[in-house]
Amino acid sequence: ETNVRESLDTLRYDSDGNLVCGLPRAAPGFGFLTPQDCVPVNFFAPSLFTDKRFATRAEEDFLFGNVINTTEIKQQHYSALITGDLFEMGAGPAAAALGMEYRVNSIDSANDFVRSQGLSASEAPDVEGDTIGKTWIGDLYGEIELPLLETLTLNLSGRYTDTETFGNESTWSAKVLFEPTESLKLRATAGTTFRAPNLREQFLAGQAGVIGGTNDPCVVPTTANDGGVYDPTGDSRSQRVIDNCVAQGADPFALGLQANVLIPTQTGGADMINAETSDSFTAGFVFSQQFSDEFVFDIGVTYFDIDIADTVEELDPVAVISRCFNDEDNLASPFCDRITRRGVNASNNTIAGVDASFVNLGLQTSKGIDVNARYGNDFNLFNRSWELLATLTATNYTELKEQIDPDDPVDDRVGEVGFPEWSWIGRLDFATGNWDVIYRARFIGEFARDADDLTESRNRTNLEACTLLGGPVADTGNGPCVKKHFGDSVLYHDLTANYSRDDWSVAFGIRNIADEQPPLITQGEGTSRFNHVVQSGYDLDGRSFFLNLQRRF
């Protein structure tokens, strides 16, 4: 920011008619490093509007720099374990284990002066504090395995966990394994878990960001803004939204008529969150063919049912704003406590900040099926001996319910962005001699928001984004449009070749051969960056090539 200001505030012509900037630096430096010479910057260069770059490299070097963060994470781990047989049973000895663990975790993450002081040029505060914290966790646990029959085994375990900041909890687990034949295994598990928030979730220092000003529903929609005059015929906001805006001190018929500003956001750790707890049940089978030595074939299918209470999750600031104004009357939604306004006159009372720090979700459940299969075979081809190995890992979700607050309705998110109904990874390995060729296919199913969760927008910018992203717009001139919330299934193809010798190896290949691009959605409809879906398994960079060399000494 200081360089931007210097270039603008001191811009002038010198005696020869040349553009210059900066202040004379004739005074002694007293041992300090001399600042970088000011560079006149042309903020009207055509390249800024065509290539999004400044006209010269000197201008970019003067305005841009690197932000440095140094993070050190330490863990001290102490443990003790005793194992042995307790007594004999008809089908074998009862084996047991007793143990303890004690861990001390710490984090020290420091930013450079520019980031910690918010000195980068930004419309909103761009400040990130240092993340510093330390905590301990202790465990006592025991496990016993009982061979009830030659074909039936019962495993029981328990754990007591004590934490510095989240109290203590006891958890248990029970597992049953039944092998009626040599080829078939039936298994089931039930139990509970306890997870204390990690260092990032507890101690992450506040990180600043911004979102577009039109995400504030109190801002007059562009279709209701007729040259700075409010036109009610272009406003489709609900009466609840209007009333909540007034209750929060904003004028929903004047705010944003002249201009919009970005909305500052803040994310970070929270010391008021609780530990996660869960109850789970799984059941399934594993079949391994035993009738032929010519090939190997295994398949396992597992049904899972998991309920998690107090899930720790980082909020989406766009969702926080939307839920505050749309969910409840009289600003009764708990999300409204996370929004502050500037406290000026109602026509200019824009949002001053949104707290999107970690919170505990009321309840999260998941049900579905996991499938794992493997096929292996040796064969001869072209006078060479080959080894073939094929594997498949697939997951089908039948239920992914989420309840953010105990008073909120339960939302089933199966089939929404980031939660496909089906996903799978298949792999084929062909090995001969020193060579190993691997083909991998990755599938992510289609997604779409539930009909009850769809929101409309009449903002002109959103209408243009709808058209660009492929969202349905009944009338592109007037709207409204349904925000882009859906995407097709994606199938990625990867190919890798490995060559190995005694002490070295080389691997090269292509990821995402077909150059599939990540789906595009409207900001706020899911986890995204620049409208590209992220954190959901999609490739963000398209096709890529790689070469790895390894030498063993």
N, C-alpha and C positions, 0 to 999 in steps of 0.2 A: 504493500500500500504506500509506503514512504516513497518508493521509486515512481509510482504512478503520480503521486501528488507533486513530486519534484519536477517531473517532466511537464506536467500541466501548468503548475503555478509559476514556474520560472521561465516558461517558454518566451523567447524574444529574438530579435535580430541583433547581430553584432555590428560593429562598425563597417564591416565589409558586406553587409546584407545577407549574411548566412544565419539560418535558424540555429540557435543554441539554447541550452537550458542549464540549470544548476547554479550554485553560488560559488564565488571564488573561494579557493582553498589555499590562501597564501599564508595563513597562520601556521606556526610550527605544530607538528603532529604529536609532540610529547610522547613519542613511543607507540602511539596508536596506529593501526593500519589505516591508510588513506582510503576513504570511500570510493566506490566505483564512480567513474565519471558519468555525468548525466547524458542520456541519449534522447534527442528529440524524437517523439513518437507521433506518427501520423495515424490518428484514430479514424480517418476517413479514407484510408487506402482501399482501393477496390478489392485487393486480395482478402481483406477481412470479410467481405460479403460473398466472395466466390469460393475461396479456399479455406476460409476461417483461419488465416495466418496473417501476421503482420508483414509489412513490406520488406523488412530486412532482418537478417539474423541478429544484427546488433540490437535492434529493438526488442526482440524476443529474449535475448540473453539478459538485457537490462530489466525486463519486467518479470521473467519467470525464474524460478529456482526450485531446489529440492527441499522437501520437508523430511526431516530425519526423526525416526522414532527408534529408541533402543529399549528392548524388552528383555528382562531376565526373570526366568521362572525357576524356582528351586523347590525341591521336595526332599525331605528327610524321611526315610522309611525304615521302621524297625519292625521285625516280625519274629515269631517263634511258632513252631509247629511240632506236634507229637502225633505219630501214627502207629497203628498196630492192630492186631487181632484181639478181640475181647473174649470171645467164647466160641465154641463149636455149635453149629446147627446141622440139621440133617443133610442140607445141600452144600455145606461148606462153612468156613469161619465168618463170624460177624466182624467186619472191619470198621474201625472208627478213627477219627482225627479230631484233635483239639488244637486251637491256635489263637493267636492274638496278633493284631497289627496296630501300629501307631504311626501316623503320618503328619508331618508339619509341612504345609504348602504356603509358599509366599510368591508374590509377584511385585516387580518394580519396573514399571514401564514409563519412561520419560520422553517427552517431546522436546524438540529444539525450541529456541527462543521465539521464532516466528509463529509457530503453532500455539505454544502455551500462552503467548501474549495477544494472539489474534491479530497479527500484523499483516496477514495476507489480505489483498483487496477483495472485498466481498460486500454484497448488499446487506447481508445479515452477519451477525457475529460468528466468526469461524475460529472458535477457541476449543482446544482439547486439553484438559488438565492431565496431570500425571496420575497413573493408576498404581496405587501402592496398597498392599494389604497382606495380611498373614493370618492363617487359621490352622487349627489342628483337628484331626479326626481319629478316634480310637475304636477298635472292633475286638470283640470276643466271639468266637464261633466254634461250632461243633458239628460233626457229621457222622452218621452211622449208616452202613449198608448191610441189609439183612437178606441173605439168600433163603427165601421162604420155601422154594421148591427148586428142582433142577432147572425149571423153565420160568421161574417167577422171582424177581428181585425187587425189594423195596428199599428206597434211599430216603432218609430223613435228615434234615439239617436245620440249624437255627443260628441266628446272629444277633448280637446286641451291639448297637452303634451309638457312640456318644460323640457329640460335636461341640466345638467351642461356642458357636453362635446359634445353633438350631436345635438344641436339646438332644434328647436321646430317643431311640426307637428299637423295638425288637421285631425281627422278621423271621419267617420260616419258609421252608420248601419241602415238598414231598414229591417223589418220583417213583413211578412204577414201570417196570420193563417185563414184558411177557413174550417168550419165544416159543410159540406152539410148534414151529418146525424150524429146520435149519435155515430155510430161506426167508422166513417171515418173522418180523419183530413188531410188536405192538407196544406203544409207550404213551404215557400221560404224565403231566406235571401240574402242580398247583402250588401257589405260594404268594408271598408278599415281598415288596422291596421298599427301600428307603434311600433317597438320594439327596444329599445336601447340595445347595447351589455351589457351582464351581467358582474359581477366582474371578473370572470375567463377569459372571452374573452378580457377584457380590460387590466387587471393587472397581469395575470399569468406570473411569472418570467420565464426566459429562462430555459428550461429543456433539458438536454443533452441526446442523445441516439446514437445508431450506427445502420447501416445497412451493409450488405455484400458488399465487394468491387467490386464484379462482377456486381452489379447494375449500375456501371459506364459503359456506352456503349463505352467509349474510351479505356477501357481495352481490350487487345487482347483476343478474345474468346479462351477457352482452346482447342477447336478443331483446332485452327490455331496456337497453341503454340507447336512446335515440339522440345521438349527438350531445350527451351529457344531461339529457332529460329523461326521467323515468317514464317508461311506457308499460302500464300494467298488462296490456294485451300480450306482451311477450314473456310474461312471468308465469312459470308453471310450478313454483315452489308451494309446498303444502302449508296450511295454516299453522301446523305445529312448528315447522322451521321458522316461519315469520315470528311467531310468539316467542320462541326460544331466543331468537336474535335480539328482540326488544328487551327480554329479561336479562340478557347479558350486556346490555348497554350499547348495542349497535343498531344503527338505522338501516333496516334491510331495503329501504327505498331510496337511499342516497349513497350508501357505502360503495365505493369503487366506481362511481359515475365519472370521475375525472381521471383516475389512474389506479392501478393495482400495484401492490408491493409483495415481495416474497414473504412467506411465513417461516420464521425461524423455528427449528425443531431441536430437541435435546434428547439424546439417548444416553443410557449409562446403567451402571449397576444399582442395586437397591438393597438397603440393609433391612427393609421391612418385609421382604418376601419370606415364604415358608419353604421347608423342604418338600420335595416330591415324595408321594407314597403311591403304591400301586398294588392291585390284586390281579393275578393272572391265572389262566388255565389253558393248557395245550393238550392236544391228543392227536395221535397219528400212527403211521406205520412206515416201516422200511422193508422193501422186498429186494433180495439179492438172489439172482438166478444161480442155481447150483447144479443144473442138469448138464452143463457143457463146460469143458475146459478151453474151448476155442475162443470164447469172448467173455467179457465182463459186462454185466448190466445190473445197475442198482437204481431204485427209485424210492424216494421218500416223500410223503405227503403229510403235512402238519396243519391242523386247525388251531388257530389262536384266538383268545378272547382276553383282552387286557383293558383294565380300568385304571386310569391314572388320576389322582387328585392333586390339586395345587401344582399343575404343570408350569414350569418356569418358561416364559416366552417373552420375546421382545416385541413391543407393539408397533403397528404401522401407523405413523402420524396421520395419514389420510383417513384411515379407518377410525381413529380416535375422534377426529372432527365430525365425520359423518355420523358415527354412533351417538355423539353428544346431542346433535340437533335433530336427529330423526327418530331415536328410540323412545324417548319419554317426553311428557309435557313438563313444563316448569323447570327445565334443566335438571331433572331428577336422575338422569343417567350418570353413573359413576365416572364416565369418561369426561364429563364436563369439568371435573375437578382438575383435569390435566391441561386445561386450556386457560390462558390468561390473555387479556386484551390490554391495549396501551393506556386505557383510562382517560382518553381525551373526549372531545365532543363526539356524539353518536355517529355523525356522518363521516368521521375519519377514524373511528375506533376499531382499527384493524387488529388482527391477532398478533400479540407480541411474542408468543411462545407456545409450543406444544410439547408436553412431557411424554415421550415414548419409551421410557425406561422399562426395565424388566418388571413383569407382574406375574402373579399366580393365576392361572386359569381355574375356574371352578371345577371342571371335570373334562376329561378327555378319554374316549374309549376307542378301541380299534378291534375289529373282528375280520378274519379272513383266512386265507389258505396260502401256505408256502409249499412250493414244489421244487424238489431237487432230483435231477436224474443224471446218470453217468453211463456211458457206453465206451468200452475199450476193446480193441482188436488188433492183432498182428497179421500182416499179409505181405505177399511178394508182388512187386510190380516193376517192370522194366529191369529185371534181374537184380533188384535191390530189395532189402528187407525194410518194411515200413511199420511204424506204430501209429495207430489211430486212437485218439481220445476225444470223445464228444461229451460236453456237459451242458446242462440247462438249469438255470435258477429263475424261478418265476414267483411273483406275488400277486394275489388277487384280494383286494380289499372289498368286503361286503358292508362294512360299517366303519365310519370314522367320525364319531360324534364329538362336538366341542361345545362347551358352555363356559363363556368367559366369566360371567358373574352368576351367583346362585339364583338371582331373580330373572336372568335372561332365558329366552327360549333355547332349546337344544338344537344345534345346527349340524346336520350330517354332511360332511364335506367330501364324501366319495365322489370322484368325477370332477372336482373343481381343480383350479390351477394348483399344481404342486402335489396333488393327491389323486393320481390316475387310478382307475379301477384295476387296470392290468399294467404290469411292467415285467420285463424279463430280459435276461442276458444269456445268449447262447454262444458256445465256443467250440471250434474244431481245431485240434492239434494234429499235424502230420509231421512225424519225425523220422529221419533216415540218416544214418551216419552222423556227421557233425552238424547237420541242418535240422532246423525245427521251424515249420511254417504254421502260423496261427491266424485263423480267421475268427473274428468276433462280431456278433450282431447284438445291438442294444435297442430295445423297444420301450417306448413310453406312450401310454394310451392317451386318447383324446381327453379334453377337459372343457367344462362349461359351468358357469354359475347356475345355481338353482333359480327357477323362475321367480320364486318369492323374494330373492335377494337382488334382483336386477334393479338398477337405478337409471333414471333418465337424466339428461342434461340438455339445457338449451344454450349453454355458453357457446359463443361462436368458435372459440378455440377448440372446444370439445367436438363441435360438429365437424370441423376440418379434420381433427384427429380421427374421428369415427370413419370418415370417408377414406383417409389414408390407410388406416389399420384394417379396414374391411368390416367395420361394425355396421349393423343394419340402421339405415337412416331413411325414414319414410319420405322426408322432404329435406334435401340437403340445403335448401335455402333458409328454411325456418325451423327445422327439427320438429319434435325432439329426437334425439338419437339414443339408442341403448349403448352404453359404453362397451368397448371391445373386451369381452370376458371369456372368450372361447378359443380353442385351438385344436388343430388336427393331431392325430397320432404321428409319431416320428419313429423311423427305423434307421439307426446308424450302422454303418459297415466299417470295420477296421481290419487292416491286414499288416502282419508283422512277420519278418524273417529273421531268425537267429542263426549265427554260425559260431561254433565253440571249438576251441582247441584246448590243450592241456592247461595253459595259464592265461589265456585271453579269450575274449568273445566280442562279437559285434552284433548289434541289432539295429534294424532299420525298417521303416514302414510308413503307413499312411493311416491317420485317424479321420473318421468321417469322410469316407471316399466320395460320397455323393454330394458333399458340401451342403448338408442340410443346415438351415439357419434356425435359431431359436424362435419360438412363436412370439408374436407381438400382442401386447394387451394395453389397455388404458392404465395409466398410472393410478394406483390405488385399488385396482381390481385383483391384485396379487403381488407377491414379491417380485419386483422388477427394477431394472436400471435402464433408463432411456427407452422404456417401453419393452425391453427384452426380458423375458421371464428368466429369473436366476434362482439359484439354490434349489433346483428341482431336477437335476441330472442332465439338463440340456447342454450341448456344446455351444459355447458363446462365440467361438472364433472361426467356425466353419472348418473347412478342410485344412489339415496340418500335416507336415512331414517331420520325421524325427530320425536321428542317428545317434546311437549310444555305443561307446567303446569302453571296454572294461579290461583291466589287466590285474592279475593277482600276483602278489609278491610273497 
